[in-house]
Amino acid sequence: MDRVNYSAEYGGELADHLPMARSALRRMGASAERIEDFTRTYVAEKQLRPLAAGDPELVAREAMVRRLAADGRGVVLREELRSLAGGIGAGAFHALIRVAYGLADGDDAEIAAGLVYWRHAWVDLGSAEHVEADAEPFDASAALLRAQSLLAGVPARIGRRGLIADRMAAIAAEPEFEPACGRPRFDADSVGRLAGVTARAFAATSDFTLLHAMTATHALRVVLPFADDADSLLQPLWRAYVAAYASAGTPAIPEDRTFAADVARVPAWPDVLAAAVASDDEHDVKAAFTAWSQDGVYDDPIYRVAAARYLRLL
Protein backbone atom coordinates (compact mmCIF):
# COMPACT_ATOMS: atom_id res chain seq x y z
CA MET A 1 0.00 0.00 0.00
CA ASP A 2 1.30 3.45 -0.91
CA ARG A 3 1.83 5.84 1.97
CA VAL A 4 -1.41 7.59 2.92
CA ASN A 5 -1.18 10.57 5.25
CA TYR A 6 -3.86 10.20 7.90
CA SER A 7 -4.53 12.64 10.68
CA ALA A 8 -2.63 11.81 13.89
CA GLU A 9 -5.95 11.57 15.74
CA TYR A 10 -9.26 9.87 15.13
CA GLY A 11 -12.56 9.48 16.96
CA GLY A 12 -12.15 12.40 19.31
CA GLU A 13 -8.47 12.83 20.18
CA LEU A 14 -7.47 9.16 20.07
CA ALA A 15 -3.98 8.58 18.65
CA ASP A 16 -3.57 6.83 15.31
CA HIS A 17 -1.40 3.74 15.86
CA LEU A 18 -1.27 2.61 12.24
CA PRO A 19 2.24 3.79 11.26
CA MET A 20 3.74 2.26 14.40
CA ALA A 21 1.76 -0.96 14.05
CA ARG A 22 2.87 -1.40 10.43
CA SER A 23 6.49 -0.85 11.43
CA ALA A 24 6.23 -3.26 14.36
CA LEU A 25 4.53 -5.94 12.27
CA ARG A 26 7.23 -5.69 9.62
CA ARG A 27 10.03 -5.96 12.16
CA MET A 28 8.32 -8.90 13.89
CA GLY A 29 8.33 -10.80 10.59
CA ALA A 30 4.81 -10.22 9.23
CA SER A 31 4.39 -10.74 5.51
CA ALA A 32 3.48 -7.86 3.24
CA GLU A 33 0.05 -9.42 2.75
CA ARG A 34 -0.56 -9.61 6.52
CA ILE A 35 0.48 -5.97 6.98
CA GLU A 36 -1.94 -4.86 4.28
CA ASP A 37 -4.75 -6.96 5.76
CA PHE A 38 -4.12 -5.35 9.15
CA THR A 39 -4.05 -1.91 7.53
CA ARG A 40 -7.38 -2.34 5.76
CA THR A 41 -9.06 -3.59 8.92
CA TYR A 42 -7.60 -0.83 11.05
CA VAL A 43 -8.44 2.02 8.65
CA ALA A 44 -12.03 0.84 8.33
CA GLU A 45 -12.50 0.23 12.05
CA LYS A 46 -11.03 3.53 13.22
CA GLN A 47 -12.40 5.53 10.29
CA LEU A 48 -9.08 7.29 9.84
CA ARG A 49 -9.20 10.70 8.16
CA PRO A 50 -6.90 11.14 5.15
CA LEU A 51 -5.13 14.51 5.03
CA ALA A 52 -5.87 16.39 1.82
CA ALA A 53 -3.44 18.79 0.19
CA GLY A 54 -3.46 22.07 2.07
CA ASP A 55 -4.67 20.59 5.37
CA PRO A 56 -2.85 22.51 8.15
CA GLU A 57 -1.59 19.29 9.76
CA LEU A 58 -0.15 18.06 6.46
CA VAL A 59 1.35 21.47 5.68
CA ALA A 60 3.09 21.46 9.08
CA ARG A 61 4.44 17.95 8.49
CA GLU A 62 5.75 18.86 5.05
CA ALA A 63 7.52 21.91 6.45
CA MET A 64 9.11 19.75 9.15
CA VAL A 65 10.27 17.21 6.55
CA ARG A 66 11.97 20.03 4.65
CA ARG A 67 13.72 21.15 7.84
CA LEU A 68 14.90 17.61 8.54
CA ALA A 69 16.28 17.31 5.01
CA ALA A 70 18.00 20.70 5.11
CA ASP A 71 19.41 20.70 8.65
CA GLY A 72 19.64 17.01 9.56
CA ARG A 73 17.77 14.94 12.12
CA GLY A 74 20.20 15.59 14.94
CA VAL A 75 20.02 19.38 14.66
CA VAL A 76 16.25 19.52 14.22
CA LEU A 77 15.50 17.07 17.03
CA ARG A 78 17.72 18.89 19.49
CA GLU A 79 16.02 22.17 18.61
CA GLU A 80 12.54 20.68 18.85
CA LEU A 81 13.17 18.78 22.08
CA ARG A 82 14.20 22.00 23.81
CA SER A 83 10.67 23.32 23.42
CA LEU A 84 8.71 20.05 23.36
CA ALA A 85 10.27 18.13 26.26
CA GLY A 86 7.99 19.72 28.85
CA GLY A 87 4.98 18.23 27.07
CA ILE A 88 6.43 14.75 26.69
CA GLY A 89 3.19 13.19 27.90
CA ALA A 90 1.42 14.53 24.78
CA GLY A 91 -1.23 12.13 23.54
CA ALA A 92 -0.48 9.74 26.43
CA PHE A 93 3.13 9.52 25.18
CA HIS A 94 2.06 8.69 21.61
CA ALA A 95 3.83 11.70 20.10
CA LEU A 96 7.12 10.61 21.69
CA ILE A 97 6.45 7.05 20.56
CA ARG A 98 5.78 8.09 16.98
CA VAL A 99 9.01 10.08 16.84
CA ALA A 100 10.91 7.07 18.20
CA TYR A 101 9.47 4.74 15.58
CA GLY A 102 10.32 7.25 12.88
CA LEU A 103 13.89 7.40 14.12
CA ALA A 104 14.21 3.62 14.28
CA ASP A 105 12.93 3.36 10.71
CA GLY A 106 14.93 6.31 9.40
CA ASP A 107 11.66 7.84 8.19
CA ASP A 108 11.65 11.65 8.16
CA ALA A 109 7.94 11.77 7.33
CA GLU A 110 7.13 9.84 10.50
CA ILE A 111 9.53 11.87 12.63
CA ALA A 112 7.84 14.99 11.30
CA ALA A 113 4.36 13.60 11.98
CA GLY A 114 5.34 12.80 15.55
CA LEU A 115 6.85 16.23 16.20
CA VAL A 116 3.83 18.03 14.75
CA TYR A 117 1.48 15.87 16.82
CA TRP A 118 3.59 16.49 19.93
CA ARG A 119 3.05 20.22 19.61
CA HIS A 120 -0.65 19.79 18.89
CA ALA A 121 -1.36 17.40 21.78
CA TRP A 122 0.89 19.18 24.30
CA VAL A 123 -0.05 18.49 27.92
CA ASP A 124 1.39 20.77 30.61
CA LEU A 125 2.33 18.83 33.75
CA GLY A 126 4.47 21.57 35.27
CA SER A 127 8.21 21.70 35.72
CA ALA A 128 10.74 20.43 38.27
CA GLU A 129 13.03 23.43 37.79
CA HIS A 130 12.12 24.98 41.14
CA VAL A 131 12.23 21.65 43.04
CA GLU A 132 15.27 20.73 45.12
CA ALA A 133 17.06 17.64 43.85
CA ASP A 134 16.46 14.39 45.72
CA ALA A 135 19.18 13.50 48.19
CA GLU A 136 19.74 9.95 46.94
CA PRO A 137 20.40 8.67 43.40
CA PHE A 138 17.31 7.55 41.50
CA ASP A 139 15.90 4.20 42.56
CA ALA A 140 12.86 3.44 40.40
CA SER A 141 11.19 1.08 42.86
CA ALA A 142 11.72 3.38 45.83
CA ALA A 143 10.56 6.40 43.84
CA LEU A 144 7.33 4.66 42.85
CA LEU A 145 6.75 3.51 46.43
CA ARG A 146 7.01 7.17 47.47
CA ALA A 147 4.58 8.16 44.74
CA GLN A 148 2.25 5.34 45.70
CA SER A 149 2.19 6.56 49.32
CA LEU A 150 1.80 10.27 48.60
CA LEU A 151 -0.78 9.81 45.85
CA ALA A 152 -2.81 7.15 47.66
CA GLY A 153 -6.08 9.07 47.61
CA VAL A 154 -5.71 10.79 44.26
CA PRO A 155 -6.77 8.05 41.79
CA ALA A 156 -10.13 7.65 43.53
CA ARG A 157 -10.74 11.40 43.31
CA ILE A 158 -9.80 11.55 39.64
CA GLY A 159 -11.44 8.32 38.50
CA ARG A 160 -10.57 6.12 35.51
CA ARG A 161 -12.89 7.65 32.91
CA GLY A 162 -11.82 9.73 29.95
CA LEU A 163 -8.58 9.92 28.01
CA ILE A 164 -5.32 8.95 29.68
CA ALA A 165 -3.76 12.36 28.89
CA ASP A 166 -6.70 14.17 30.49
CA ARG A 167 -6.40 12.08 33.66
CA MET A 168 -2.67 12.74 33.73
CA ALA A 169 -3.28 16.51 33.57
CA ALA A 170 -5.89 16.28 36.33
CA ILE A 171 -3.50 14.37 38.58
CA ALA A 172 -0.71 16.89 37.95
CA ALA A 173 -3.01 19.62 39.26
CA GLU A 174 -3.42 17.87 42.62
CA PRO A 175 -1.32 19.15 45.57
CA GLU A 176 0.16 15.71 46.22
CA PHE A 177 1.68 15.50 42.76
CA GLU A 178 4.72 17.75 43.27
CA PRO A 179 6.10 15.97 46.36
CA ALA A 180 5.32 12.60 44.77
CA CYS A 181 7.54 13.45 41.80
CA GLY A 182 10.38 15.17 43.64
CA ARG A 183 13.38 15.83 41.43
CA PRO A 184 15.30 12.60 40.87
CA ARG A 185 19.06 12.41 40.48
CA PHE A 186 19.24 10.37 37.29
CA ASP A 187 22.31 8.49 36.09
CA ALA A 188 23.24 6.43 33.05
CA ASP A 189 21.32 3.38 34.29
CA SER A 190 18.10 5.17 35.23
CA VAL A 191 16.25 4.52 31.97
CA GLY A 192 16.88 0.77 32.17
CA ARG A 193 15.83 0.60 35.82
CA LEU A 194 12.63 2.50 35.13
CA ALA A 195 11.93 0.27 32.13
CA GLY A 196 12.36 -2.87 34.24
CA VAL A 197 10.07 -1.66 37.02
CA THR A 198 7.47 -0.67 34.43
CA ALA A 199 7.60 -4.09 32.77
CA ARG A 200 7.03 -5.76 36.15
CA ALA A 201 4.04 -3.58 36.95
CA PHE A 202 2.62 -4.19 33.48
CA ALA A 203 3.26 -7.94 33.66
CA ALA A 204 1.37 -8.09 36.96
CA THR A 205 -1.64 -6.10 35.77
CA SER A 206 -1.81 -5.96 31.94
CA ASP A 207 -3.09 -2.46 32.67
CA PHE A 208 -3.83 -0.41 29.56
CA THR A 209 -2.23 2.75 30.95
CA LEU A 210 0.87 0.88 32.07
CA LEU A 211 1.18 -0.49 28.53
CA HIS A 212 1.58 3.13 27.42
CA ALA A 213 4.13 3.70 30.18
CA MET A 214 6.14 0.67 29.05
CA THR A 215 6.03 1.86 25.46
CA ALA A 216 7.12 5.32 26.62
CA THR A 217 10.24 3.93 28.31
CA HIS A 218 11.12 2.17 25.05
CA ALA A 219 10.59 5.37 23.06
CA LEU A 220 12.60 7.38 25.59
CA ARG A 221 15.57 5.08 25.09
CA VAL A 222 15.46 5.75 21.34
CA VAL A 223 14.96 9.52 21.52
CA LEU A 224 17.16 10.36 24.52
CA PRO A 225 20.46 10.55 22.57
CA PHE A 226 19.05 13.51 20.64
CA ALA A 227 18.39 15.68 23.71
CA ASP A 228 20.85 18.40 24.73
CA ASP A 229 21.38 16.47 27.95
CA ALA A 230 19.65 13.48 29.51
CA ASP A 231 18.14 15.40 32.41
CA SER A 232 16.28 17.80 30.10
CA LEU A 233 14.18 14.88 28.85
CA LEU A 234 14.23 12.60 31.89
CA GLN A 235 12.80 15.14 34.33
CA PRO A 236 9.64 15.88 32.33
CA LEU A 237 9.32 12.22 31.38
CA TRP A 238 9.37 11.27 35.04
CA ARG A 239 6.62 13.76 35.87
CA ALA A 240 4.48 12.42 33.03
CA TYR A 241 5.28 8.87 34.10
CA VAL A 242 4.17 9.53 37.70
CA ALA A 243 0.94 11.08 36.41
CA ALA A 244 0.31 8.02 34.24
CA TYR A 245 1.19 5.67 37.13
CA ALA A 246 -1.30 7.46 39.37
CA SER A 247 -3.97 7.36 36.67
CA ALA A 248 -3.50 3.59 36.63
CA GLY A 249 -4.26 3.50 40.36
CA THR A 250 -0.64 3.40 41.67
CA PRO A 251 -0.37 -0.42 41.40
CA ALA A 252 2.15 -2.28 43.50
CA ILE A 253 5.47 -3.27 41.94
CA PRO A 254 5.82 -7.04 42.44
CA GLU A 255 9.08 -8.76 43.24
CA ASP A 256 10.79 -11.02 40.71
CA ARG A 257 9.80 -14.17 42.62
CA THR A 258 6.17 -13.38 41.77
CA PHE A 259 6.90 -14.28 38.16
CA ALA A 260 9.05 -17.38 38.74
CA ALA A 261 6.41 -19.83 37.55
CA ASP A 262 5.63 -17.77 34.46
CA VAL A 263 9.31 -17.40 33.57
CA ALA A 264 9.62 -21.19 33.64
CA ARG A 265 6.72 -21.77 31.22
CA VAL A 266 6.50 -18.64 29.09
CA PRO A 267 6.43 -19.36 25.32
CA ALA A 268 9.51 -18.58 23.25
CA TRP A 269 9.70 -15.24 21.49
CA PRO A 270 8.83 -16.65 18.03
CA ASP A 271 5.52 -17.94 19.42
CA VAL A 272 4.78 -14.63 21.21
CA LEU A 273 5.56 -12.62 18.09
CA ALA A 274 3.48 -14.93 15.90
CA ALA A 275 0.48 -14.36 18.16
CA ALA A 276 0.96 -10.60 17.94
CA VAL A 277 1.31 -10.67 14.16
CA ALA A 278 -1.94 -12.64 13.88
CA SER A 279 -3.87 -10.14 16.01
CA ASP A 280 -5.91 -7.25 14.60
CA ASP A 281 -5.57 -5.40 17.94
CA GLU A 282 -2.94 -2.67 17.64
CA HIS A 283 -2.24 -2.87 21.36
CA ASP A 284 -1.35 -6.56 21.10
CA VAL A 285 1.13 -5.55 18.41
CA LYS A 286 2.46 -2.70 20.53
CA ALA A 287 2.86 -4.83 23.67
CA ALA A 288 4.74 -7.63 21.94
CA PHE A 289 7.01 -5.43 19.87
CA THR A 290 7.89 -3.12 22.78
CA ALA A 291 8.65 -6.00 25.13
CA TRP A 292 10.69 -7.83 22.48
CA SER A 293 12.70 -4.69 21.72
CA GLN A 294 13.39 -4.00 25.38
CA ASP A 295 14.40 -7.59 26.05
CA GLY A 296 16.88 -7.31 23.21
CA VAL A 297 18.60 -4.51 25.10
CA TYR A 298 18.10 -5.47 28.76
CA ASP A 299 18.02 -9.30 28.52
CA ASP A 300 15.32 -9.69 31.16
CA PRO A 301 12.68 -12.47 30.97
CA ILE A 302 10.07 -10.18 32.51
CA TYR A 303 9.52 -8.60 29.10
CA ARG A 304 8.51 -11.90 27.50
CA VAL A 305 6.27 -12.66 30.47
CA ALA A 306 4.63 -9.23 30.18
CA ALA A 307 3.94 -9.69 26.47
CA ALA A 308 2.71 -13.27 26.84
CA ARG A 309 0.34 -12.32 29.64
CA TYR A 310 -1.08 -9.42 27.66
CA LEU A 311 -1.57 -11.68 24.64
CA ARG A 312 -3.31 -14.24 26.89
CA LEU A 313 -0.65 -16.88 26.23
CA LEU A 314 -0.14 -17.41 29.98
N, C-alpha and C positions, 0 to 999 in steps of 0.2 A: 504494500500500500504506500502510495506517495505521501510525503509529509503533509498533514492537514493542521493548520494552526487553529486550535480550539482555545476558547477563553480559559483562563486559569481556574475559573470557578464555574460551578453549575448548581442548579437547584437551591439557590439562596445561600451563597457564600460557602459552599462545600468545595474542597480542593479537588481539581482534576488529577487523578493518579495515572492516567493513561500513559504519558511518556515514560514515567518511572517503571510502570508495570511492563511495558514492552521491552525496556532495557533489561530489567531483571529476568524476564522470561528468556530473552536471548542468551544472557550470560549463564542461566541455569540449564541451557541446552535444549530449549524448546525449538521445534521446527518452525520454519517460516509460515507454514500452513496453520500451525497451532496459534502463533502470534496473531495472525490475521483473523482467525476465528474469535480469539479473545477480544480483539479490537472491535469487531463488528458487534459482538454482544455488549461490550461495555459502552460503546457510543450510543447504541439504541436504548440501553437501560438507563443511562444517566442523562440522555437527551443533551449531549454536549453541543455547545453553540460555536459553530465555525466563525472565525474572525474574517470579515470581509475587508478588502482593500480600503484604507482610510480609517478603519476602526482605531480609536485612540490607543487601545492596548497593543494592537499590532504595530502601530506607528512607533510607540515607545520601544517595543522589542527590536524593531528594525534599526532604530537609532542606536540602541545598545550593541547590536551586532556590529554595526559600523565602528563603534568605539573599540570593541574588542579586536577587530581586525586591524585598526589603525595603531592602537597603543599597546596591544598585547594583553593576554588574560591576567598576568601577574599585576600589571600596573592598574588596570581597571578594577580588579577585585579588591586590591588594597584601598583604592580610593572609595569604592562603594561600601566596603565593610566599615570604614570610619564612620559613615553616617547611618548605616543600616544595622550595625551590631546591636544597638539598644533595643531594636524591635525583633530580635532573633526568634521570638515565639510566634512571629507572623503566620497566620493560617495554621495554628497548632503545629508549628515547625515545618510545614510543608514547603514554604519558600526556601528555607535553608536546605531541605532535602532535595528539592528540584535543582538547586545550584550544584549540590554535591554530585548528583547523577550526571548533570551536564559536564562537570569536570572529569568525572571518571570515564565518560564516553568521548571526551574531546569535542563536544558539540556546543559551539558558540550560540546557536539558536536556543538551546535549552538553558544554558547559563543565563542568557539574556532574559528568557521567559521567567526564570526563577528570580532574578534581580528585580524585574519590573513588578512581579507579584509581591515580592517582599515589601517594596515601598507601598504598594496598594493596600496590603493587608496588615500593615504595621500595627503592633499592639504595644502600648506603653506600659511597662511594668516597673517603671522607676529606675533609679541608678544607685549603685553602691559607692559612688565617688565620695560621699560624705561619711561613710561608715568606716569605723576603725577596723583594721585588719584583725582577723582571728589570731589568737595567740599561738595556736598549734598548727602544724602543716595539715593540709586537707586530708581528712579520712572520710570517704564517701559514706560508709555505714554509720559512723558516729554523727556525721552531719545530718543524715536523714533521720536518725533517732532524735536529734535535737528538733528538727522540723516537725517530726511526728508529735513530739510532746507539746511544742509551742502552738501548733496549729490544730490541736485535738478537737476543738469545738467548731472550727471553721467549715469543714466540708458539710456538716449538717445544716449550717446557716445558709450556705450557698446552694446546696442541692446538686443533683447530677443532670439536670435538664439543660437543654440548649447546646450550643457549640462549645467545643473544648476551649477555643481561644477566648470566648466570652467568659467562661467560668474562670479561666486563668486571670483575666483582667479583674474580675470581681474579687478574687482571692488576694491579688496584689494590693487592693484598696483596703484590706482589713488591717487593723493595727498590729496584729500578731505577725504579719508577713515579714516586716523588716528584721526583727530579731531572729526569726526562723531562718532567714537567708544568711545573716551575718555578712562577712566579707572574707571568703576563704583564701588561704595562702596556697595557691596551686603550684604544682611542680610538674616535671616532665611525665610523671606516671599518673597524673590525676585523671586524664581522659579515660585511660584503660580501667582504672579503679571504678570510676563512675559507670562505665559501660558494663562492667561485671556485676555491680550491685543492681543495676537496672535489669539486666537479663535475669537475675535471680528473682526479683520482684515480679517480672513479667511471667517467668516460668511458673511461679506459684499461683498466679491469678488469671493469666490470659486476659488481663484487663485491657480494654480497647485504648484507653488513654496511655497506659504504660507501653503499649505497642508503639505509639507515637514517640514516647520518650526514648525507647530503645533505638528507634530509627533515627532520632535526633542525635544520639551519641555517635552513631555510625557516620552521619552526615558531618558532624562536627570534626571528626577525625580527618575527613577528606578536605574540608574547607579551611581548617585551622592554619595550615602552612601559609595561607595567603593573607593572614591578618598581619598588621604592623607588629604586634606582639601577642603572645598567647593570652595574656590577662585581659586584653581588650575585647576578646570574644568569649573567654571562659566566664568572666564575671556576669555579663548579661545572660549567657546561656544558663548559668546556675540559677539565677533568679527565675527565669522562665521554667526551668526544670522543677524547682520547688513549687511553683504555682501549678504546674501540671500534676506533680505528685500529690499535692493537696486536693486537686480536683478529682483525683482517683480515690480519695478517701484515706490518704496516708497509710497505705498497706504496710504490714510488717515485712522486713527483709529476712527471709529464712536463711538458716545456716546450710552449708553444703551437705551435711548429713541428711537433710530433708530429702535430697534428690538422689540418694545413693541407689535406691532400687530402680529408679528411672534411668540413671546413667548405665546401669548394668543391662537394661533391656531395650534401650532406645534404638530405633532403626538406624541403619547407616545413612550417611548423607545422600547417596544416590536415590534411596527410597523416599527420603523426606522431600528432596527436590522434585522428584517425579510426581509426588502428590500435589505439590504447589503448582507445578506446570499444568496439571490436569484441572485445576480449580478455576472457576470463573470469578472467584472473589478476589478482588485486588489486594485485600488485606492478608489473605493467605499467601499471595505472592510476595508481598512486602515482608511479612514475618519471616518466611523461609529465606529469602535472599539476604535480608539484613543479618539474621543469625549466622548464616553460612559465611558471609563476608567477615563478620566480626570473629568468628571462630578461626578463620584463616589467618588472622592477625594475632589473636590472643590465645589460641590453642586451649580452649576451655570447653569441656563437654556440656556445660550449662546452656550454651547456645543451641546445641542440637536438641537438648531436652525442651527448651523453650519453644522452638519451632515445632517439634513433634507434638507437644501438648496442644499448641494452638491449632494445629492441623488435625487434631483428634486421632493421632496415631498412637497415643499412649492413654 
